[in-house]
């Protein structure tokens, strides 16, 4: 159940190079990094987990029109206790047109001040000729009522009304799920950067194809 996944505990580095769970307030709290899957698209988050009560409180989450991921805690290695107030995280940020860049973001969950940040990378676009490719997440139902999703890509500047139909490449693989509900959960984001590798189907956009990427074909 991706929509209710609580996330994974964050770790920190000690002066001796070893990694341990990042604990706060004398070991009473942990930090959780989550994917944040939801019907409108994933929004990764950072939660504080109180171990005694099991309750969580959100101190940060990705917001449109970007997709941001918390990567790690950016604090100097120390044997001392970490503090939630003023905690710095390494965060990646991307959108459909621009590749992920990294930022150091400082959170202020106790004073409620807005987070402060600074950018540490400026990677160029790896394939600027198709930077403005068009992306749309489709949500629909199978005949048996199972909700399905897919991502439709069309070439830069394509207009269905004036350019007419395009040849379509469908790129899919069936997967097994235990329930119809879990099969239909959206695990992507409309704001994810469209990375293209040497075997990616999106290479066909440069040849005038539309690409239907990852349509769910659940076996339940």
Secondary structure, 3 states (H helix, E strand, C coil): CHHHCCCEECEEECCCCCEEECEECCCCEEEEEECCCCCCCCCCEEEEEECCCCCEEEEEECCCCCEEEEEEECCCCCCCCECCCCCEEEEEEECCCCCCEEEEEECCCCCCCCCEEEECCCCCCCCHHHCCCEEEEEEEECCCCCEEEEEEEECCCCCHHHHCCCCEEEECCCEECCCHHHHCCCCCCCCCCCCCCCCCHHHHHHHCCEEEECCCCEEC
